[in-house]
């Protein structure tokens, strides 16, 4: 085998620095590699600070002010006392949890005017990355000592957790409150990084604009440009008096952070350098064309059609009742987000002929492998193609179950009855009493979580009809045999029976059952049977895919290795797929042209908010206070030089889900905005990046501060900030 095929991932990456200036925009780069492979390109584009100011393994840097927010978004620390800035949609669940008909913070917004008014958010965590360590060589050594060195432990989270513990012990990484270790694979198992993390779980809500600002444009504008959305919210990290992570307590104090960001009011111009740090969730740049087609026809197809049907039902009820609207607001927003993403991705993949591009790319790798005298890449490709053919029907069915019957049906989160069943079989009175008490507690929490059975009933009926539309009768999960025999195929009647007669159909039904629980009632219960059937359906589809997927990981690892080596030989950039780890991406503030004759500018202003106002649509409501500020042009120091108020802007950085809330920095490392979305034409970016058309959509920090100061009057928060030039 040629020497070039034996190089490690680190060696491959180290050779790329001289080529990267030709590829400034694509890439979700590891911070540990910046100085070696990206610094020259970033400086050429306009970076004015050393990379060590962005990431410094031996000191404080910008990295230390960027946090993982709730495990699914990004946030940045903007004051010395732990004040966090993230997106409105990232904080949406917390805002919704604190909202009620009497205190509708979703509609009206929320601003804590003192520390005592800041609201605790149970379950919300914020995680700092203390260290990032490249441990590829160490993990490879451990794998060689493993009892099955040729097995799949190289991807096993359980095994890697053990390896991480060994490494920590060997390197003296102490076990401290809130500290955890995460060892993750990169490049399909060709590289490994260890993340030393510290999590805080006393997080309090500080401020959020009304949805008419924070969610302006809602579903219509989601994943589009131009945008006019003030998509931000504010939270604060609390800790014990020693600055250590602690559960919520009135005695806790704001965390005195070791790094917070400096804010710039200078703005940006077309072509200005910008960079973004955050926690991008997932992308799939190393997919083969068969896998892309599979994604389009299974996951994306079901997300599009099933979620569309559910959202129609939810919206009908949400418009009728404020309490229903508040309860389902976060669920609806989460569903709608990736409903539109799936639609846009499929449209873009087709429009840009990504399948043709993928086929050309993989043919190039196959020919390159042949020229080297190796069959490894062709064998890997053929293996992946065969796997996709074999598993696609089961995956299609599994996605239908997932979208329609799991994600779609909140009422299927009924409590587990296994403990009570076991107790009843034992006939032990003490065990039965304990199991009964446990189920009472679980049932109480369940009924609190699904307070609108009329909505659940309507959604259930629609979801079963949609599932039946896409899955042929002979392939449906087992409960449909009952529906066919007992309900003559009437799925609506079955759902009615669930709510009318099931133990968990109503509180009254449950109270009646729990007074005299019996095995017969549990085993004959419609909701219990339905849940078991859904679980069995997932199991059966998983088993159907298990054999097909058995050799996927090894084939994928070889395929990715081949792509890496071919690109390295051609002098092309290389980076790992996103996997919810801290990354940096860089580019420029640039306009774009989605179609011939259509040009989009690189920023928007408050004028656009007023132009979009539509009294007939709850998506485009403009608050009276904001209209007054616009009429009077009362923008303070946040206006553009020509007097207009900036709202949003775009950069051509490589972002994806999880980057929501990410800080956007200027060339000096100062905060100029917060990323919150991508443009519709760029939704293919999770699979294939197109620098000419992909843009990250960001809310301008000046608009954020304008809303806080002028709209909300929360000047005490402005006083906490460090603003350049002050």
N, C-alpha and C positions, 0 to 999 in steps of 0.2 A: 504493500500500500504506500502511495506517495507520502512524503513527510508532511505536506500541507494538510492531509486528512487526519493527522495525529495531533494537531495543535489543540490546546485546551481553549475553552471559551474565553478565558482571560487574554490569551495570546491573540486570539482572533480580534477581540475588541481593541486591543492596544494598537493594532496596525491601522485603525480606521481614521485617526485624527486628521491626517493630511487630506482626506477625501471629503470630510463632512461639510465644508463650506458650500458645496454644491447642493446640499440637502438640508437647509436650515430649519425647515418647518416640521417635517415628519419625525416622529420618534418620541417615546415616553422613556426618558433616560433615567438610569439609576444614578443617584447622587454620588455614590462612591466612585463612579467612572467619569464624572464631569471634568475634573482637572486633567485627566489623561487623554480623553478623547473628544471633549466638546469645547473646552475653553477657547481655543484658537478661533473656532467657527463663531462662537458667541461674541467674542470681541470684534471680529470682522463685521458682524451684524450691528454692533453698537453698544455692547455691554461695557459699562464704565467702572465696574467694581471687580475685584478679583473673585474668582470662583470660590475661594476660601471664605469669602463673606457670605456666600450662599450655603455652602456646606463645609463644615470644619470638624472632622472627627475628634480633634483635640481641643476644641474651644467652642464658644458660642457663635451661632450664625443664624441666618434667616430661617433655616430648617427648624430651629427650636421654637418658632412662633407659628408653625403650621401643624394642625392637629386633625386627627380622624374624629369626625363628629357623628356620634351614634352608630358608627360602624358602616355607614353607607354614604356619607357626605364628607366634605372637607370644611374646616373653619380656620380662621386666623386670629391670633391674639393681638388686640389693638390697644391695650392699655397695660400699665404695670400691675394693675389689680385684677388681671384675669378676665377682662372683657373680651368677648368673642364676637366676631362678625361671621355670619354664614348666610345662606339663602333663606328666604321666606318659605320656600317649599321644603327645605331641609328641616326647618323648625316647625313645619305645618302640623305634624302630629302632636307636638307639645302644645302649640297654640290651641289646637282643637280640644285636647284633653282638659285644658283650663277653661274652655268656653261653655257657656250655657245660654239658654234663651235670655236670662237676666243679665249675663255678662258675656255678650257675644264678641269675643276678642277677634274672631275671624273677620267679622264684618266691620267692627269699629276700631280694631287695632288695640294695642296694649303698650303702655309706657310706665315703667316703675320710676316714680319720681324720687325715690329714696331706696337705700339698700334693703330696708325693711319690707318694701313692697315687691321685691323680686321674688318670683314664684318658683318653688322647687319642682323639678321635673323627674318624678320617679322613673327609673329604668333608663334614663338617658346617661350616656357616658361620653367622656372626651379623652382621647388617648394621644399622648406625646410619644414620639419616636426618639429614644435616648441614644441608641447606637444602631448602626447598620454595618454588618460584618460579612464580608465575602468569605464563606466557609466551604467553597466548592472542593478544594483539595482535602479538607478534613472529612467531609461527608463521603467522598470517594474512598478514603482510607477505611472509614467505618463500614462502608458497604462491602469492601473486600473481606472484612473480618466476619461478615454476617454469615449465618448458617446457610443462606440461600443467596449467594452473591449475584446470581443471574436472575433472581426473581423480581418482583415489583415493589419491593420495599423502598426503592429510590423515589417513589411517589406517595408512599403511605404516610398520612399525617401522624398516625400513632407511632410509627417507627421514627419518623423525623423528630417528633417530640422527645423521644428517648435520646436521640443523638444530640438534640439541643441541650438537654439536661447534662449530658456528659461533657459537652463543650463548655458549658457554664461552670461546671465543677472544676474542669481543668484550667480555665482562665480566671477563676476567682470572681465570677459575676454573682454578686450577692442576691439572696432572696429577700426582697423588701416589700413593704405594703404597696399594693397596686402594680407591682412590677411583674411582667410576664415575658416569656420568650416565644417567638414564632419563627420557625425555620420553614422557608418556602422554596419550592422548586421554580426554576426559570428555564426558558428555552426547552420546554418539553422534557425536563429532567437532565439537561446538559449543564446546569449550573445551580448553585444554592447560595442564598443569603439568609443570615440570621438577623432578626429585628428584636431589639431589646426595647420593650414598651412600658409606659407607665400610664395607668388609667385612673381617672377621677370620676366619681359617680354622684357627687353633690353638685349638680348643674342647675342653675336657676334662670328662668326667663326674665329678660330685662326689658326688651322692647320689640315691637313688631308693628309695621304699618298696617292699615286696614287692607283687606283683600283687594279693594279697588285700586290700591297702589302695588302691594306686594304680589298680587296675582292678576294684575291688569292684562286683559287679553285672554286669560285663562286658556282653554283648549284651542280656541281659534288661532291664537298667536303662538302657542307652544310649538317648539322646534322650528321656528321661522325667524326671518329677518326681513324688514326692520322690526325691532322690538322697542317697547316703551314701558317696561315693567321695572318697578322698584323692588326687585326680588331679593330682599334682605331681611334678616332678623338678628337680634342681639341676645346673647346669653352671657352668664358669668360662671367661672369655675370657683368653687369653694373647697376649702381643705381644713384640716384641723389647725390648731395654733402653731404647730411645727411645720406646716406646709405639706403635710402628708395626706394622701388620699384617705377619705373617711366617708362613712355613710352620712346621710343628711342629719344635721343637728343644728339647733338654733345657736349653738356655741361655735360653729364653724365660721371661718372668716374668708374673705376673698383671697384667692391664691396670689401670692407675690411671685410673679413669673420671672424667669431668668432672661427672657427675650420677648419684646413686643415690637410691632411694626411701626415704622414712621410713615405718615400719610403725606402724599403730595397733592397739592391743589393746582399744580402747573399744567395738568392735562397731558395731551399727546397730540401728535400730528401724523399725517399719513406717512407710512414708512418707518415710524419709530419702532425701535427694538422693544420687545416685551417678553417676559417669561412668566410661567405659571407653575406653581407647586401644588400638588394635591394627591389624592388617593384614587386614581382611575380604577373602576371596578373590573370589567372584563372586556377584552377584545380578542379577535381571532384572525390575526394577520397571516398565520401559517396554515390556514384551511386549504384543502384541495378544492377544485371546482365541484366535485361530487358532494363534498361537505357543505359548500355554500348553497348549492341547489337544495340539499336536504334541509338546511336551515330555513330557506325561503318557503318550502312547501310543508313544513311541519310546525316549528315553533312560531315563526312569523305569521303563517296562515291562521293558526288557532288564536294567537293573541289579537289579531285583527278582527276576526269574525265573532269570536265568543265574547270578548270584552265589549265590543260594540253593542251586542245584544243586552248584556248586563247593564251597561251604562245607561242605555235608553230607559230601562225600568227604574234604576236608581234616580235618575234625573227627574222622572215624572213625579216620584214621591217627594224628592227633596224640594221641588218647587212648591209643593202643597203645604209643607210643614217645616217651620224653622228648626224645631227639635230634631227632625229627621235629617235636615240639611247639615246641621252641626255634627250629628253622630256619624254620618257617612262621608263627610267632606274629605277627610284624609284618605279613606279607602278609595273614593271616587278619583281623587287626584292621582293617587299612585297607579291605579288601573289605567286611567286615561293617558298617563305619561308614556308608557311603553306600548299602549295600543297605537298611538300615533307614530311612535318610533318604528314599530313593525311595518306599518303601512309605508312610511317614507323610505325605510331601508329597502324593501322589496322594489319600490318604484325606482329608487336610485340604482340599485344593482342591475336592474333591467335597462334603464336609460343609459348608463355608463358602460354597458356590456362587460360587466366585471367577470362574468363566467368566461368570456372569451379571453380576457386578460389573464385570468388564473390558468386557463388551459395552456396559453402560450408560455407562461412562467414555468409551469410544471414540465412542459415538454422540453424547455431549455435545460432544466435540472436533469431530466432523464438523459438527454443527449450528453450533458456534461459528465454525468456518471459513467456513461458508456465510454466516453473518451479517456477516462481514467482507468478503465478496465475493471470497474466494480459494478456488481448487479444489486448492491444493497439498496440503492434509492428506488430502482425499478420494482424490486420486491416489496419495499415498504409501500410504494404507491399502489401496487396491485392489491396488497393486503387491505389498505384503507378503502379502496374502491369496492372490494368484496364485502367488507364489513358494512359499509353504507347501504349497499343493495339488500343485504340480509336484514338489517335492523330497521329500515325505514318504515315498514308497516306498523311495527310495534311502537316505534317512536311517535308516529302520527297519532296512534290511539292513546298513548300515554299523555301526550300533550293535550288531547281532547279531555281526558280525565282531569288533568291538572288544572286546566283553565276553566272548564265548566263545572266540575264537581268538587274541586278543592278550593282553588282561589275564588271561584264564583259563589260558593255557598257558605256563608258565615255560620248558618245554623248546623252545619255538619261538624262544628267544633264542640259537639256534645261531650260531656264528661265520660271518662272510661268507666265501664261497669265491671271490669274484670275482678277487682278486689271484692266487690259485693257478691258476685257469682261464686267465687271461691269460698267465701265465708258461708253463703247459703248452703253450698254443697257439704261443708263440714258440719253443719247443724250446731256449731259451737255458738252459744248465745253471746258470749263476750266478743267474739270475732265479728259476729253479725252486727252487734251494736256499734263497734268501732268502725266497721265498713260503712254502715248506714250514716254515721256522723260525718265521715269523710266525704261521702257522696253528697250529703246535704250542703257541705261547704262548697264543693266543686260546682254543684248545680246552682247555688246562689250566685257564684261568680259568672257562670255561663249565662244565666238569665239577665244579669246586669249588662253583659257584653252584647246581647241581642235583644234590646228593649222594644224593637218594632217588628213583631212577628208578621204583621200584615205585609211589610216590605219583603221580609225573608220568604214568605209564601209566594209572593208574586215573582221574585227573582228565581226561586226554585223551579217554578213552573216553566219559566222561560229557558233556564239553563238545561233542563231535561229535554225540552223540545229541540234546542240547538244541538245537544249531544247526539240525539237520535237522527238529526239531519245529516251529520257527518260520519256517523259510525253505523254500518249496516247491522241489521237485526241480529244476524248470526254471530257477530263479533262483540256485541255489547256486554257490559258487566252483568253479573248474575242476577241482580235485583230486577232486571228487565224481564226475566222469565216470570217473576212474581207479578210484575205490572201487566204482562201479557195474559197470564192465567187468571189472576184475581181481579184485575181492573180492566180487562178486555183491551189492553194496550193504551188505556187512557192515563198518561203520565200526570196530567193535571189532577185527576182524582186521587192518584197515589200521593201527591204532595199534600192535598187536602187531608188525606187520612193521617199523614205524618203529624200535621199540626193539630188535627182534631182529636187523635187518639193516642199518640205517642207519649211515653213517659216525659219526654223533654219538649213536647209540643206546647206546653204552657205551664206556668207555675202551679195552677190548680191541678193539672194532670200529675205533676210530680208529687205534690203534697199528698194526693190520694194514694199514689203508689208507695211512697216512702213510709206511710203509716203501716202498711202490710206488704213489704217487698216479697216477690216470689220469682223463682227461676223461670217459670212459664211466661210471666209478663215481660221479663227481660228478653228471653229468647224469641218471643213473638212480636217484639216491638218494632214498628216500621222504621223509625229513625236509626235504631241500633243496627237493624239488618242492612239498612242503606249504607251506613258508615262501614260496616264490615265488608260489604260488597265493593265499595270504593277502594278500601285498603287491599282487598284481594285483586282488584283490577290493576292497581299499581304493581303489586307483586308479580302478577302474571306477565304484564308487559316488560317488567324488569328482567324476569327469567327468560323471556323470549329474546331479549337483547344481550343477555349475559354471555352466551356462547359466542355471539358475533363480536362482542367487544373484548373478548378475552385477549386478543393479540393487538388491540388497538394502541395501547400505550407504548409498546416497544416499537411498533411501526411508526408512530407519530414522532417518537424521539429520534429515530433514524432520519425521517423526512426533514425534521427541523434542523438537524445537524447538517444535512446536505445543503439546505437552503442557506444556512449560515456560512458554510465554507464556500459555496458558489458566489455569494454576495461579497464575501471578503476578498475573494480572488479578483472580482470585478471592481473593487474599491467602493462598494456601496455601503451605506450605513446599516447598522444592525442594533437591534434593541429587543428585549423580551416583551411578550404579550403582557397587557395589563392584568394584574391579579390582586387589586386592592392594596398594593404597597405604595409607599411614598415615591413619587416620580417628579421629574421636571421636564417641561416641554417649552420650547422657545420659538419665536417667530417675530412677526411685525404686525403693526396696526395697519390693515389694508382693506380697501373696498373689494368687491368682486362682481363678476357678471355671470349670473346663472344661465342666461340664454342670450342669443344674439339680439342686440338692440336694447337689452335691459341691463342697467347699471345700478348697483346698490352702493350707497355711500358707507363710510366706516363709522359714523356715529349718528345718533338721533337726539332730538331735543324735546323739551316740554311742549312745544307747538304741536308735535305729533300726537301727544296724549289728547290734546284738545280736539284735534282733527278726527281722532278715532272715537270720540265720545258718541255713545248711542244709547239714548234713554230707553230704547226698547230691548236692550240686551244687558243682562246682569254681568256680562263679561267686560263691558266697556263703560262702566260707571266711573265718573270723575267726581271726587269729593268737592263740596262747595269751597272748603278752605283752600284746596289746591287751585281751584279756578280763580279765587280771589288773589292768591299769590301770583298767579300768572298774569292777571289783568294789571296788577300793580307792579309787575316785574320786580317783586321783592325777593331777590335771590341772594342778597348779601355778597359775601366774598366767593360764592361758588359758581358765579356766572362765567360764561366765556368772555373773551375780550370784547366781542361785539354785543354783549348784553344778553345773549340767549342762555337758557338753562340746559346743560347737557344731561342726558338720561342714560343711554346705553352706548356701547361701542363694540367692535369686533376685532379679533386678532386671529391670525392664521396658525395658531398653535394646535397641537394634536391632542385633543381632549376626548373624553368619553364619560359615561355614567360613573359617578363617584367623584368626578371633578367638580360637581356642584358645590359652590361655596369656596372654591379655590381662590387664593389671592392672586391678583394679576399685578406684576411688578414692572416698573419702568427700568431704564438702563442703570439707574442709581440704586436699585433695590428698594425703591419706595412704593408704597401701595397706591395704585391708581384705580383699582376696581376689583370686582368679585365676579368670577365666572358663574353662570347659571344655566346655560343652554348651548345648543348647537343649532346651526341653520339646517333647514330641511334638505338642501342639496348635499349636505355633509353627513347625512345619516348612514351612508355606506361606509363611513370611516371606521366602524368597528371591524370591518372585514378588509376593506381596501381604502387606503388614504389617498385623497386627491387634493394636493395643496392649492390648486387653482380654485376649488369650489368649497373646501371645508373651512368653516369659521367657528370659533368659540364666541358665544354671545356673553357680554359682561355688563353688569350695572356699574356705571361710573361712580367712583367714590364721592365725587362732588354732589351727585344726586342723593346718595345715601345721607351725607351730612346735612344737606339742605332739608331733607325730610325730617331728620332728627331735630334740627335746630328750628327751622322756620315753620314747619307743619305741626310737629309735635310739641315744640317748646321745651324739649328735654336738653336744655343747654348744659346741665350738669354732666351729661355724658360727653359732650364736646370738650368740656374742660379736662376730661381724663386723657384725651388723646395727645399724641406727639405729632405735630404737624410741621413739615419741613419749612424752615424759614422763620419759625416762631421761637 
